[in-house]
Amino acid sequence: MTLQILDSETDPGCVRLVGELDLSTAGLAAEALLPKCDGSTLSLDLSELTFMDSSGVRVLLEAFKAVSSKGGAFALLSPTPVVRRIIDLLGLPENGVVVREAQDAEG
């Protein structure tokens, strides 16, 4: 299981997660995201995240709480269908997590 964490070349507040966010990669993701939770804007591009388990959800929620507690904005961008299903089943959008599809992120 692999996870790539890529900083956006055009948007310094955007990080793309590629692969699988699970127990074996959650620590790496949390370690990479923590410095970016500085109270500014943090967007996570999930368009290439193929799998996420509860460990991955925990990483996303911890990043959301860290950014929000410092007055920043947090958004999940273009989640894949399987990841979007998890996000929706857990009610994250109803609890303050902004989720945008590709067309919403552009405009």
N, C-alpha and C positions, 0 to 999 in steps of 0.2 A: 504494500500500500504506500502510495507516494502522495505528497502534497507539494506544490510549488507556490511560493508566495512572491508575487511580482509587483513592484511599485510601478504605477502608471508613469509613463514618460511625459504625458501632457497634463496630468492632474496630480499634484503632489499629495493630495488628501485621499487618493484612491489606491486601493490594494486589490489585486486580483488573486483569488484562490483557485488553483487548478489541481484537480485530482480528487483525493478522498480526505475528508476531515473527520477523523475517527480517533479512537483511543491511542493508536500508534503515532498520530501526527498532531494531536491537540496541543501537546506541550510546545512543540515547535511553533505552531500557529500563535499560541498565547504569548510566547516569548517575542515573536516578531511584531505582534500587534500592540503590545503594551506600550512601547515608546511612542506610538502614533496616537495614543489616547490622551492627548494633551489639552483637550478642551476646544480644539478647532473643529474642522470637519473631517470625518472619517467615513469614506464610502467603501464598501466591500463588494467588488465585482464577483458575483457567483455564477457567471455565465458558463464557466468550465468546471464547476464543482460537481462531480458526478455522484458523490455519496457523502452523507453526513449522519453520524450517529449522535447519541446524547452527549458524548464528550465534545463533539463539534458544536452542538447547540450551546453548551456551557461556555465555550470560548466566545461565541458571538454575543451571548448575554452579558458576559463579563466586560467585553469591549463596549457594548452599548451602555452599560451602567457607568463605566469609567469615563466615557466621553460625555454622557449626559450630566453626570455629577459635576463636571467642570464647565458646564454651559455650552458644550459643543453640539454639533449636529452629527447624527449617525444614520446611515442608510445602507440597505442591502440592495444591490443592483442586479437585475436580470437573472434571478435564480433559475436553475434548470428545473424542469417539471418535478423531478423526484425531491429536490431540495425545497421547492416551493410548497409541495404537499406537506412536508414536515413543518415548515414555517406556519402554514395555515392551520394545521391540526393543533399546534401548540398555542394558537391565538396570538402570535407575536405582533401582527399588525394592530390588533385591538388593544394591545398593551403598550403602544407607543413606538414600536420598531417600524421605521419607514421602509417600505419595500417598493421599489420602482422597477418597472419593466423597461426594456431598451428605449422604446418610444417616449416613455415618461422622462427618462434620464436626459434625453437630448433637449427637451423643451422646457 
